[in-house]
Amino acid sequence: MLKRLFKKLSLSKKSTNKKIYKTAAEVSFVDLAGKEVFLEIRVNGNSTILVIKDKKEETEFMLDSELATLLGVLLQSYISHEVFPDLDQE
């Protein structure tokens, strides 16, 4: 589910910038499938990103504050109404 969501989100931003970020904070939880999911806040100078990753599968989703805000809106819509808003509507 998250892979499909982030595929749509990543269409608007493709980052070729390979800055080195240091982990400032990390939290993890186990999802309903039993996988451990890690959330990290990484910083590099004034830049901060949110990373959602599965260490076992070596999968990472890197979100800047704009994409993290969009994710928050989508999750809030799911929590309130159990649906996502249509992102294709203008």
N, CA, C and O atoms as a CHARMM CRD file, in Angstrom:
* protein
*
  360
    1    1 MET  N      0.82900  -1.18900   0.00000 PROA 1      0.00000
    2    1 MET  CA     0.00000   0.00000   0.00000 PROA 1      0.00000
    3    1 MET  C      0.87000   1.24800   0.00000 PROA 1      0.00000
    4    1 MET  O      0.65400   2.14700  -0.81300 PROA 1      0.00000
    5    2 LEU  N      1.84800   1.31900   0.89600 PROA 2      0.00000
    6    2 LEU  CA     2.71000   2.49800   0.95100 PROA 2      0.00000
    7    2 LEU  C      3.52900   2.65000  -0.31800 PROA 2      0.00000
    8    2 LEU  O      3.75500   3.77200  -0.77000 PROA 2      0.00000
    9    3 LYS  N      3.98600   1.53200  -0.91000 PROA 3      0.00000
   10    3 LYS  CA     4.78000   1.62500  -2.13200 PROA 3      0.00000
   11    3 LYS  C      3.96900   2.27700  -3.24300 PROA 3      0.00000
   12    3 LYS  O      4.49100   3.10900  -3.98400 PROA 3      0.00000
   13    4 ARG  N      2.69300   1.90600  -3.36500 PROA 4      0.00000
   14    4 ARG  CA     1.83500   2.49100  -4.38200 PROA 4      0.00000
   15    4 ARG  C      1.62900   3.98400  -4.12500 PROA 4      0.00000
   16    4 ARG  O      1.66000   4.79000  -5.05500 PROA 4      0.00000
   17    5 LEU  N      1.42100   4.34200  -2.87300 PROA 5      0.00000
   18    5 LEU  CA     1.21300   5.73500  -2.50100 PROA 5      0.00000
   19    5 LEU  C      2.45000   6.56300  -2.80400 PROA 5      0.00000
   20    5 LEU  O      2.34500   7.64900  -3.37500 PROA 5      0.00000
   21    6 PHE  N      3.60600   6.06600  -2.43300 PROA 6      0.00000
   22    6 PHE  CA     4.82200   6.83500  -2.63400 PROA 6      0.00000
   23    6 PHE  C      5.25100   6.87900  -4.09100 PROA 6      0.00000
   24    6 PHE  O      5.93300   7.81500  -4.50800 PROA 6      0.00000
   25    7 LYS  N      4.86100   5.87900  -4.86700 PROA 7      0.00000
   26    7 LYS  CA     5.15400   5.93000  -6.29600 PROA 7      0.00000
   27    7 LYS  C      4.46900   7.14700  -6.88600 PROA 7      0.00000
   28    7 LYS  O      5.04700   7.85400  -7.71200 PROA 7      0.00000
   29    8 LYS  N      3.22800   7.39500  -6.46000 PROA 8      0.00000
   30    8 LYS  CA     2.48400   8.55400  -6.94200 PROA 8      0.00000
   31    8 LYS  C      3.12000   9.84100  -6.42700 PROA 8      0.00000
   32    8 LYS  O      3.22500  10.81700  -7.17000 PROA 8      0.00000
   33    9 LEU  N      3.54300   9.85600  -5.17000 PROA 9      0.00000
   34    9 LEU  CA     4.17000  11.04000  -4.60800 PROA 9      0.00000
   35    9 LEU  C      5.50900  11.33500  -5.26200 PROA 9      0.00000
   36    9 LEU  O      5.84200  12.49700  -5.49100 PROA 9      0.00000
   37   10 SER  N      6.28000  10.30000  -5.56600 PROA 10     0.00000
   38   10 SER  CA     7.62700  10.52200  -6.09100 PROA 10     0.00000
   39   10 SER  C      7.62000  10.96000  -7.54100 PROA 10     0.00000
   40   10 SER  O      8.66000  11.37400  -8.05300 PROA 10     0.00000
   41   11 LEU  N      6.48000  10.88300  -8.22600 PROA 11     0.00000
   42   11 LEU  CA     6.42100  11.35800  -9.59900 PROA 11     0.00000
   43   11 LEU  C      6.68800  12.85400  -9.68000 PROA 11     0.00000
   44   11 LEU  O      7.22100  13.34000 -10.67700 PROA 11     0.00000
   45   12 SER  N      6.31900  13.58600  -8.63300 PROA 12     0.00000
   46   12 SER  CA     6.50700  15.02300  -8.66300 PROA 12     0.00000
   47   12 SER  C      7.93500  15.43600  -8.31100 PROA 12     0.00000
   48   12 SER  O      8.35700  16.53700  -8.66400 PROA 12     0.00000
   49   13 LYS  N      8.67800  14.58600  -7.63000 PROA 13     0.00000
   50   13 LYS  CA    10.03400  14.93500  -7.22000 PROA 13     0.00000
   51   13 LYS  C     10.95800  13.75000  -7.42300 PROA 13     0.00000
   52   13 LYS  O     10.75500  12.68900  -6.83300 PROA 13     0.00000
   53   14 LYS  N     11.95100  13.92500  -8.23900 PROA 14     0.00000
   54   14 LYS  CA    12.99900  12.92500  -8.41200 PROA 14     0.00000
   55   14 LYS  C     14.29500  13.55900  -7.93000 PROA 14     0.00000
   56   14 LYS  O     14.74500  14.55300  -8.50000 PROA 14     0.00000
   57   15 SER  N     14.88500  13.01400  -6.91600 PROA 15     0.00000
   58   15 SER  CA    16.09600  13.59600  -6.34600 PROA 15     0.00000
   59   15 SER  C     17.32300  12.84700  -6.84300 PROA 15     0.00000
   60   15 SER  O     17.46400  11.64100  -6.63700 PROA 15     0.00000
   61   16 THR  N     18.19900  13.58100  -7.49500 PROA 16     0.00000
   62   16 THR  CA    19.47900  13.01100  -7.89400 PROA 16     0.00000
   63   16 THR  C     20.58200  13.51200  -6.98100 PROA 16     0.00000
   64   16 THR  O     21.74900  13.15600  -7.14500 PROA 16     0.00000
   65   17 ASN  N     20.20200  14.34500  -6.01600 PROA 17     0.00000
   66   17 ASN  CA    21.14900  14.93300  -5.09000 PROA 17     0.00000
   67   17 ASN  C     21.52600  13.90000  -4.02900 PROA 17     0.00000
   68   17 ASN  O     20.65500  13.42700  -3.29900 PROA 17     0.00000
   69   18 LYS  N     22.78700  13.54700  -3.93400 PROA 18     0.00000
   70   18 LYS  CA    23.24500  12.51000  -3.00400 PROA 18     0.00000
   71   18 LYS  C     23.96700  13.14700  -1.81300 PROA 18     0.00000
   72   18 LYS  O     25.15500  12.89800  -1.61000 PROA 18     0.00000
   73   19 LYS  N     23.26600  13.96300  -1.02800 PROA 19     0.00000
   74   19 LYS  CA    23.84000  14.56400   0.16700 PROA 19     0.00000
   75   19 LYS  C     23.95800  13.50400   1.25400 PROA 19     0.00000
   76   19 LYS  O     23.20100  12.53400   1.27500 PROA 19     0.00000
   77   20 ILE  N     24.89900  13.69800   2.14100 PROA 20     0.00000
   78   20 ILE  CA    25.06100  12.79000   3.27600 PROA 20     0.00000
   79   20 ILE  C     24.28700  13.36800   4.45400 PROA 20     0.00000
   80   20 ILE  O     24.54100  14.48600   4.90100 PROA 20     0.00000
   81   21 TYR  N     23.34500  12.58500   4.93900 PROA 21     0.00000
   82   21 TYR  CA    22.51700  12.98800   6.07300 PROA 21     0.00000
   83   21 TYR  C     22.86900  12.14000   7.28400 PROA 21     0.00000
   84   21 TYR  O     23.21800  10.96700   7.15500 PROA 21     0.00000
   85   22 LYS  N     22.77400  12.74200   8.45800 PROA 22     0.00000
   86   22 LYS  CA    22.99000  12.02200   9.71700 PROA 22     0.00000
   87   22 LYS  C     21.64600  11.82600  10.39800 PROA 22     0.00000
   88   22 LYS  O     20.80700  12.72600  10.40000 PROA 22     0.00000
   89   23 THR  N     21.44400  10.64900  10.97500 PROA 23     0.00000
   90   23 THR  CA    20.19200  10.34700  11.66900 PROA 23     0.00000
   91   23 THR  C     20.13100  11.12600  12.97200 PROA 23     0.00000
   92   23 THR  O     21.01600  11.00600  13.82000 PROA 23     0.00000
   93   24 ALA  N     19.07900  11.92800  13.12800 PROA 24     0.00000
   94   24 ALA  CA    18.89500  12.72800  14.33600 PROA 24     0.00000
   95   24 ALA  C     17.94200  12.04400  15.30700 PROA 24     0.00000
   96   24 ALA  O     18.07800  12.20000  16.52100 PROA 24     0.00000
   97   25 ALA  N     16.98500  11.29100  14.78900 PROA 25     0.00000
   98   25 ALA  CA    16.01500  10.58900  15.63300 PROA 25     0.00000
   99   25 ALA  C     15.48300   9.39500  14.85800 PROA 25     0.00000
  100   25 ALA  O     15.37700   9.42800  13.63200 PROA 25     0.00000
  101   26 GLU  N     15.15100   8.33900  15.59500 PROA 26     0.00000
  102   26 GLU  CA    14.61500   7.13300  14.96600 PROA 26     0.00000
  103   26 GLU  C     13.58100   6.50500  15.87700 PROA 26     0.00000
  104   26 GLU  O     13.73200   6.49300  17.09900 PROA 26     0.00000
  105   27 VAL  N     12.52400   5.98100  15.26600 PROA 27     0.00000
  106   27 VAL  CA    11.50300   5.24600  15.99300 PROA 27     0.00000
  107   27 VAL  C     11.09700   4.07700  15.10000 PROA 27     0.00000
  108   27 VAL  O     11.15700   4.17400  13.87400 PROA 27     0.00000
  109   28 SER  N     10.68800   2.98400  15.71400 PROA 28     0.00000
  110   28 SER  CA    10.26800   1.83500  14.92200 PROA 28     0.00000
  111   28 SER  C      9.01700   1.21400  15.52500 PROA 28     0.00000
  112   28 SER  O      8.70000   1.40600  16.69900 PROA 28     0.00000
  113   29 PHE  N      8.32300   0.46800  14.68800 PROA 29     0.00000
  114   29 PHE  CA     7.14000  -0.26900  15.12400 PROA 29     0.00000
  115   29 PHE  C      6.98900  -1.47600  14.22200 PROA 29     0.00000
  116   29 PHE  O      7.59300  -1.54900  13.15200 PROA 29     0.00000
  117   30 VAL  N      6.18000  -2.42000  14.66400 PROA 30     0.00000
  118   30 VAL  CA     5.90700  -3.62000  13.87800 PROA 30     0.00000
  119   30 VAL  C      4.52800  -3.45400  13.25300 PROA 30     0.00000
  120   30 VAL  O      3.55100  -3.16900  13.94600 PROA 30     0.00000
  121   31 ASP  N      4.45900  -3.63400  11.93100 PROA 31     0.00000
  122   31 ASP  CA     3.17600  -3.48300  11.25600 PROA 31     0.00000
  123   31 ASP  C      2.33300  -4.74400  11.39000 PROA 31     0.00000
  124   31 ASP  O      2.75600  -5.70200  12.03700 PROA 31     0.00000
  125   32 LEU  N      1.16500  -4.75900  10.79800 PROA 32     0.00000
  126   32 LEU  CA     0.24600  -5.89200  10.93000 PROA 32     0.00000
  127   32 LEU  C      0.74900  -7.14700  10.23600 PROA 32     0.00000
  128   32 LEU  O      0.27900  -8.24400  10.53700 PROA 32     0.00000
  129   33 ALA  N      1.69900  -7.00800   9.31100 PROA 33     0.00000
  130   33 ALA  CA     2.28700  -8.17300   8.64100 PROA 33     0.00000
  131   33 ALA  C      3.49300  -8.70400   9.41400 PROA 33     0.00000
  132   33 ALA  O      4.10400  -9.69200   9.00800 PROA 33     0.00000
  133   34 GLY  N      3.83400  -8.05700  10.52000 PROA 34     0.00000
  134   34 GLY  CA     4.95500  -8.50500  11.33800 PROA 34     0.00000
  135   34 GLY  C      6.29300  -7.92500  10.93600 PROA 34     0.00000
  136   34 GLY  O      7.31900  -8.33900  11.47700 PROA 34     0.00000
  137   35 LYS  N      6.32300  -6.97800  10.00400 PROA 35     0.00000
  138   35 LYS  CA     7.57000  -6.33100   9.57400 PROA 35     0.00000
  139   35 LYS  C      7.87000  -5.14900  10.47100 PROA 35     0.00000
  140   35 LYS  O      6.97200  -4.41400  10.88100 PROA 35     0.00000
  141   36 GLU  N      9.14800  -4.97900  10.77100 PROA 36     0.00000
  142   36 GLU  CA     9.55200  -3.82600  11.55200 PROA 36     0.00000
  143   36 GLU  C      9.78600  -2.65200  10.61400 PROA 36     0.00000
  144   36 GLU  O     10.58200  -2.73400   9.67900 PROA 36     0.00000
  145   37 VAL  N      9.07800  -1.55600  10.88100 PROA 37     0.00000
  146   37 VAL  CA     9.16400  -0.34800  10.06700 PROA 37     0.00000
  147   37 VAL  C      9.89500   0.71200  10.87700 PROA 37     0.00000
  148   37 VAL  O      9.59100   0.91800  12.05200 PROA 37     0.00000
  149   38 PHE  N     10.85700   1.38600  10.25400 PROA 38     0.00000
  150   38 PHE  CA    11.64100   2.41700  10.91600 PROA 38     0.00000
  151   38 PHE  C     11.29500   3.77200  10.32900 PROA 38     0.00000
  152   38 PHE  O     11.19000   3.91900   9.11100 PROA 38     0.00000
  153   39 LEU  N     11.11900   4.75700  11.19000 PROA 39     0.00000
  154   39 LEU  CA    10.97800   6.15100  10.79300 PROA 39     0.00000
  155   39 LEU  C     12.20600   6.87800  11.31100 PROA 39     0.00000
  156   39 LEU  O     12.53100   6.78300  12.49400 PROA 39     0.00000
  157   40 GLU  N     12.88500   7.59900  10.44200 PROA 40     0.00000
  158   40 GLU  CA    14.07900   8.34600  10.83000 PROA 40     0.00000
  159   40 GLU  C     13.93200   9.79500  10.41600 PROA 40     0.00000
  160   40 GLU  O     13.34000  10.10100   9.38100 PROA 40     0.00000
  161   41 ILE  N     14.47000  10.67600  11.22500 PROA 41     0.00000
  162   41 ILE  CA    14.64500  12.06800  10.83700 PROA 41     0.00000
  163   41 ILE  C     16.13100  12.24400  10.59700 PROA 41     0.00000
  164   41 ILE  O     16.94600  12.03100  11.49500 PROA 41     0.00000
  165   42 ARG  N     16.47900  12.63500   9.38100 PROA 42     0.00000
  166   42 ARG  CA    17.87700  12.83600   9.01800 PROA 42     0.00000
  167   42 ARG  C     18.11500  14.31000   8.71100 PROA 42     0.00000
  168   42 ARG  O     17.26700  14.99200   8.13500 PROA 42     0.00000
  169   43 VAL  N     19.28800  14.77800   9.11100 PROA 43     0.00000
  170   43 VAL  CA    19.62800  16.19100   8.90300 PROA 43     0.00000
  171   43 VAL  C     20.95900  16.31600   8.17900 PROA 43     0.00000
  172   43 VAL  O     21.84900  15.47400   8.30300 PROA 43     0.00000
  173   44 ASN  N     21.06000  17.39100   7.42300 PROA 44     0.00000
  174   44 ASN  CA    22.29100  17.77400   6.74900 PROA 44     0.00000
  175   44 ASN  C     22.28100  19.29600   6.69000 PROA 44     0.00000
  176   44 ASN  O     21.66400  19.88700   5.80300 PROA 44     0.00000
  177   45 GLY  N     22.96200  19.92000   7.62900 PROA 45     0.00000
  178   45 GLY  CA    22.93300  21.38500   7.68000 PROA 45     0.00000
  179   45 GLY  C     21.52000  21.85100   7.97300 PROA 45     0.00000
  180   45 GLY  O     20.94700  21.50600   9.00700 PROA 45     0.00000
  181   46 ASN  N     20.95600  22.63800   7.05900 PROA 46     0.00000
  182   46 ASN  CA    19.59100  23.14100   7.23600 PROA 46     0.00000
  183   46 ASN  C     18.54000  22.23200   6.62300 PROA 46     0.00000
  184   46 ASN  O     17.34500  22.48400   6.78000 PROA 46     0.00000
  185   47 SER  N     18.95300  21.18900   5.93400 PROA 47     0.00000
  186   47 SER  CA    18.00900  20.26400   5.29700 PROA 47     0.00000
  187   47 SER  C     17.63600  19.14000   6.25700 PROA 47     0.00000
  188   47 SER  O     18.49000  18.56600   6.93200 PROA 47     0.00000
  189   48 THR  N     16.35500  18.84500   6.30100 PROA 48     0.00000
  190   48 THR  CA    15.84200  17.74900   7.12700 PROA 48     0.00000
  191   48 THR  C     14.92700  16.89900   6.26900 PROA 48     0.00000
  192   48 THR  O     14.10900  17.42200   5.51200 PROA 48     0.00000
  193   49 ILE  N     15.06600  15.57500   6.38700 PROA 49     0.00000
  194   49 ILE  CA    14.19100  14.67400   5.64400 PROA 49     0.00000
  195   49 ILE  C     13.64400  13.60800   6.58300 PROA 49     0.00000
  196   49 ILE  O     14.25400  13.27500   7.59900 PROA 49     0.00000
  197   50 LEU  N     12.49000  13.08800   6.22200 PROA 50     0.00000
  198   50 LEU  CA    11.88100  11.97200   6.92800 PROA 50     0.00000
  199   50 LEU  C     12.11700  10.73500   6.07600 PROA 50     0.00000
  200   50 LEU  O     11.84800  10.74900   4.87500 PROA 50     0.00000
  201   51 VAL  N     12.61700   9.66600   6.68700 PROA 51     0.00000
  202   51 VAL  CA    12.87800   8.42500   5.97100 PROA 51     0.00000
  203   51 VAL  C     12.01200   7.33500   6.58000 PROA 51     0.00000
  204   51 VAL  O     12.00700   7.13800   7.79500 PROA 51     0.00000
  205   52 ILE  N     11.28200   6.63200   5.73000 PROA 52     0.00000
  206   52 ILE  CA    10.50800   5.46500   6.13400 PROA 52     0.00000
  207   52 ILE  C     11.20600   4.28200   5.49900 PROA 52     0.00000
  208   52 ILE  O     11.37700   4.23700   4.28100 PROA 52     0.00000
  209   53 LYS  N     11.61500   3.31500   6.32400 PROA 53     0.00000
  210   53 LYS  CA    12.38000   2.21600   5.73100 PROA 53     0.00000
  211   53 LYS  C     12.09200   0.87500   6.36600 PROA 53     0.00000
  212   53 LYS  O     11.63500   0.76600   7.50400 PROA 53     0.00000
  213   54 ASP  N     12.37900  -0.13000   5.58000 PROA 54     0.00000
  214   54 ASP  CA    12.32600  -1.52600   5.98800 PROA 54     0.00000
  215   54 ASP  C     13.75300  -2.03200   5.83000 PROA 54     0.00000
  216   54 ASP  O     14.20800  -2.27300   4.71200 PROA 54     0.00000
  217   55 LYS  N     14.45800  -2.19400   6.93800 PROA 55     0.00000
  218   55 LYS  CA    15.86900  -2.57600   6.87900 PROA 55     0.00000
  219   55 LYS  C     16.06100  -3.95700   6.26400 PROA 55     0.00000
  220   55 LYS  O     17.04400  -4.19700   5.56300 PROA 55     0.00000
  221   56 LYS  N     15.13000  -4.85900   6.52500 PROA 56     0.00000
  222   56 LYS  CA    15.25900  -6.22300   6.01600 PROA 56     0.00000
  223   56 LYS  C     15.18300  -6.25000   4.49000 PROA 56     0.00000
  224   56 LYS  O     15.96400  -6.94600   3.84200 PROA 56     0.00000
  225   57 GLU  N     14.25100  -5.50100   3.92100 PROA 57     0.00000
  226   57 GLU  CA    14.07800  -5.44500   2.46500 PROA 57     0.00000
  227   57 GLU  C     14.97400  -4.38600   1.82000 PROA 57     0.00000
  228   57 GLU  O     15.05700  -4.30200   0.59500 PROA 57     0.00000
  229   58 GLU  N     15.64100  -3.58400   2.64200 PROA 58     0.00000
  230   58 GLU  CA    16.48000  -2.48200   2.17600 PROA 58     0.00000
  231   58 GLU  C     15.69700  -1.50400   1.30500 PROA 58     0.00000
  232   58 GLU  O     16.18200  -1.05100   0.26800 PROA 58     0.00000
  233   59 THR  N     14.48500  -1.18700   1.73900 PROA 59     0.00000
  234   59 THR  CA    13.62200  -0.24300   1.04300 PROA 59     0.00000
  235   59 THR  C     13.55500   1.03800   1.84500 PROA 59     0.00000
  236   59 THR  O     13.36700   1.00500   3.06100 PROA 59     0.00000
  237   60 GLU  N     13.71000   2.18500   1.16300 PROA 60     0.00000
  238   60 GLU  CA    13.62700   3.48800   1.81700 PROA 60     0.00000
  239   60 GLU  C     12.73700   4.42100   1.01900 PROA 60     0.00000
  240   60 GLU  O     12.74800   4.41500  -0.21200 PROA 60     0.00000
  241   61 PHE  N     11.97000   5.22000   1.73700 PROA 61     0.00000
  242   61 PHE  CA    11.21400   6.31800   1.15500 PROA 61     0.00000
  243   61 PHE  C     11.72200   7.58100   1.82800 PROA 61     0.00000
  244   61 PHE  O     11.65700   7.69600   3.05200 PROA 61     0.00000
  245   62 MET  N     12.22500   8.53000   1.05100 PROA 62     0.00000
  246   62 MET  CA    12.77400   9.76300   1.59400 PROA 62     0.00000
  247   62 MET  C     11.83300  10.91500   1.26000 PROA 62     0.00000
  248   62 MET  O     11.53500  11.16700   0.09200 PROA 62     0.00000
  249   63 LEU  N     11.37000  11.60900   2.29300 PROA 63     0.00000
  250   63 LEU  CA    10.38600  12.68000   2.12800 PROA 63     0.00000
  251   63 LEU  C     10.91200  13.98600   2.69000 PROA 63     0.00000
  252   63 LEU  O     11.39600  14.03200   3.82100 PROA 63     0.00000
  253   64 ASP  N     10.81700  15.04800   1.90400 PROA 64     0.00000
  254   64 ASP  CA    11.11600  16.36500   2.45400 PROA 64     0.00000
  255   64 ASP  C      9.88100  16.84100   3.21200 PROA 64     0.00000
  256   64 ASP  O      8.89900  16.10500   3.30600 PROA 64     0.00000
  257   65 SER  N      9.91100  18.03500   3.74400 PROA 65     0.00000
  258   65 SER  CA     8.78300  18.50100   4.56300 PROA 65     0.00000
  259   65 SER  C      7.50000  18.62100   3.74300 PROA 65     0.00000
  260   65 SER  O      6.41300  18.38500   4.26900 PROA 65     0.00000
  261   66 GLU  N      7.60800  18.98400   2.46300 PROA 66     0.00000
  262   66 GLU  CA     6.42000  19.10100   1.61400 PROA 66     0.00000
  263   66 GLU  C      5.76000  17.74100   1.41400 PROA 66     0.00000
  264   66 GLU  O      4.54100  17.62400   1.53400 PROA 66     0.00000
  265   67 LEU  N      6.54700  16.71800   1.11100 PROA 67     0.00000
  266   67 LEU  CA     5.98500  15.38200   0.91900 PROA 67     0.00000
  267   67 LEU  C      5.50500  14.77900   2.24100 PROA 67     0.00000
  268   67 LEU  O      4.51800  14.04400   2.26000 PROA 67     0.00000
  269   68 ALA  N      6.19100  15.08300   3.34000 PROA 68     0.00000
  270   68 ALA  CA     5.74800  14.59700   4.64400 PROA 68     0.00000
  271   68 ALA  C      4.40000  15.22400   5.01900 PROA 68     0.00000
  272   68 ALA  O      3.55300  14.57000   5.62700 PROA 68     0.00000
  273   69 THR  N      4.21000  16.49200   4.65100 PROA 69     0.00000
  274   69 THR  CA     2.92900  17.15400   4.88700 PROA 69     0.00000
  275   69 THR  C      1.82400  16.49700   4.06500 PROA 69     0.00000
  276   69 THR  O      0.72600  16.26200   4.56800 PROA 69     0.00000
  277   70 LEU  N      2.11900  16.20100   2.79600 PROA 70     0.00000
  278   70 LEU  CA     1.15000  15.51400   1.95000 PROA 70     0.00000
  279   70 LEU  C      0.80800  14.14400   2.52300 PROA 70     0.00000
  280   70 LEU  O     -0.36100  13.75800   2.55100 PROA 70     0.00000
  281   71 LEU  N      1.81200  13.40800   2.97900 PROA 71     0.00000
  282   71 LEU  CA     1.56700  12.11100   3.60900 PROA 71     0.00000
  283   71 LEU  C      0.68500  12.27600   4.84100 PROA 71     0.00000
  284   71 LEU  O     -0.22600  11.47800   5.06400 PROA 71     0.00000
  285   72 GLY  N      0.94700  13.29900   5.63600 PROA 72     0.00000
  286   72 GLY  CA     0.12900  13.56100   6.82000 PROA 72     0.00000
  287   72 GLY  C     -1.32200  13.82300   6.47600 PROA 72     0.00000
  288   72 GLY  O     -2.22100  13.34400   7.16700 PROA 72     0.00000
  289   73 VAL  N     -1.56000  14.58400   5.40800 PROA 73     0.00000
  290   73 VAL  CA    -2.92500  14.86500   4.96400 PROA 73     0.00000
  291   73 VAL  C     -3.60700  13.57800   4.49400 PROA 73     0.00000
  292   73 VAL  O     -4.77400  13.33800   4.80500 PROA 73     0.00000
  293   74 LEU  N     -2.87600  12.75800   3.74800 PROA 74     0.00000
  294   74 LEU  CA    -3.44200  11.49400   3.27300 PROA 74     0.00000
  295   74 LEU  C     -3.77100  10.55800   4.43200 PROA 74     0.00000
  296   74 LEU  O     -4.82100   9.91400   4.44100 PROA 74     0.00000
  297   75 LEU  N     -2.87100  10.48600   5.40800 PROA 75     0.00000
  298   75 LEU  CA    -3.12400   9.62700   6.56700 PROA 75     0.00000
  299   75 LEU  C     -4.28300  10.15400   7.40400 PROA 75     0.00000
  300   75 LEU  O     -5.08400   9.37400   7.91800 PROA 75     0.00000
  301   76 GLN  N     -4.37400  11.46900   7.54100 PROA 76     0.00000
  302   76 GLN  CA    -5.47800  12.05500   8.30000 PROA 76     0.00000
  303   76 GLN  C     -6.81100  11.76500   7.61900 PROA 76     0.00000
  304   76 GLN  O     -7.81100  11.49700   8.28600 PROA 76     0.00000
  305   77 SER  N     -6.82200  11.81900   6.28100 PROA 77     0.00000
  306   77 SER  CA    -8.03800  11.47600   5.54100 PROA 77     0.00000
  307   77 SER  C     -8.40500  10.00600   5.75800 PROA 77     0.00000
  308   77 SER  O     -9.57900   9.67500   5.92700 PROA 77     0.00000
  309   78 TYR  N     -7.41700   9.14400   5.75200 PROA 78     0.00000
  310   78 TYR  CA    -7.66200   7.71600   6.01000 PROA 78     0.00000
  311   78 TYR  C     -8.21400   7.50700   7.42600 PROA 78     0.00000
  312   78 TYR  O     -9.17000   6.75600   7.62000 PROA 78     0.00000
  313   79 ILE  N     -7.61100   8.17000   8.40200 PROA 79     0.00000
  314   79 ILE  CA    -8.04700   8.02500   9.79800 PROA 79     0.00000
  315   79 ILE  C     -9.48600   8.51200   9.96700 PROA 79     0.00000
  316   79 ILE  O    -10.28800   7.86700  10.64300 PROA 79     0.00000
  317   80 SER  N     -9.80600   9.63600   9.35900 PROA 80     0.00000
  318   80 SER  CA   -11.13900  10.22600   9.52500 PROA 80     0.00000
  319   80 SER  C    -12.22300   9.55400   8.69400 PROA 80     0.00000
  320   80 SER  O    -13.34300   9.34900   9.16400 PROA 80     0.00000
  321   81 HSD  N    -11.87200   9.20400   7.42400 PROA 81     0.00000
  322   81 HSD  CA   -12.90400   8.76400   6.49100 PROA 81     0.00000
  323   81 HSD  C    -12.62200   7.41000   5.83600 PROA 81     0.00000
  324   81 HSD  O    -13.45000   6.90500   5.07800 PROA 81     0.00000
  325   82 GLU  N    -11.46500   6.82500   6.12400 PROA 82     0.00000
  326   82 GLU  CA   -11.01900   5.55900   5.54200 PROA 82     0.00000
  327   82 GLU  C    -10.94800   5.58700   4.01200 PROA 82     0.00000
  328   82 GLU  O    -11.17700   4.57000   3.35700 PROA 82     0.00000
  329   83 VAL  N    -10.63500   6.73900   3.45700 PROA 83     0.00000
  330   83 VAL  CA   -10.40800   6.91300   2.02000 PROA 83     0.00000
  331   83 VAL  C     -9.27900   7.93300   1.83700 PROA 83     0.00000
  332   83 VAL  O     -8.93600   8.66900   2.76200 PROA 83     0.00000
  333   84 PHE  N     -8.71000   7.96300   0.62900 PROA 84     0.00000
  334   84 PHE  CA    -7.74100   8.99500   0.26600 PROA 84     0.00000
  335   84 PHE  C     -8.43200  10.01000  -0.63400 PROA 84     0.00000
  336   84 PHE  O     -9.29700   9.64300  -1.42900 PROA 84     0.00000
  337   85 PRO  N     -8.06500  11.27300  -0.51900 PROA 85     0.00000
  338   85 PRO  CA    -8.60100  12.24400  -1.46800 PROA 85     0.00000
  339   85 PRO  C     -8.03100  11.96200  -2.85700 PROA 85     0.00000
  340   85 PRO  O     -6.94700  11.39100  -2.97800 PROA 85     0.00000
  341   86 ASP  N     -8.74200  12.35200  -3.88700 PROA 86     0.00000
  342   86 ASP  CA    -8.29600  12.15700  -5.25800 PROA 86     0.00000
  343   86 ASP  C     -7.21600  13.18100  -5.57200 PROA 86     0.00000
  344   86 ASP  O     -7.51000  14.37300  -5.65300 PROA 86     0.00000
  345   87 LEU  N     -5.98500  12.75000  -5.74800 PROA 87     0.00000
  346   87 LEU  CA    -4.87500  13.66500  -6.00600 PROA 87     0.00000
  347   87 LEU  C     -4.86400  14.16500  -7.43700 PROA 87     0.00000
  348   87 LEU  O     -4.14900  15.11900  -7.74500 PROA 87     0.00000
  349   88 ASP  N     -5.64100  13.54600  -8.32400 PROA 88     0.00000
  350   88 ASP  CA    -5.69200  13.96600  -9.71500 PROA 88     0.00000
  351   88 ASP  C     -6.63800  15.13300  -9.93000 PROA 88     0.00000
  352   88 ASP  O     -6.56400  15.80500 -10.95900 PROA 88     0.00000
  353   89 GLN  N     -7.53400  15.38700  -8.97000 PROA 89     0.00000
  354   89 GLN  CA    -8.44600  16.52400  -9.08600 PROA 89     0.00000
  355   89 GLN  C     -7.68900  17.81400  -8.83000 PROA 89     0.00000
  356   89 GLN  O     -6.77500  17.85800  -8.00600 PROA 89     0.00000
  357   90 GLU  N     -8.07000  18.84500  -9.53100 PROA 90     0.00000
  358   90 GLU  CA    -7.42100  20.14400  -9.33300 PROA 90     0.00000
  359   90 GLU  C     -8.31200  21.06200  -8.55700 PROA 90     0.00000
  360   90 GLU  O     -7.93900  22.20500  -8.29000 PROA 90     0.00000
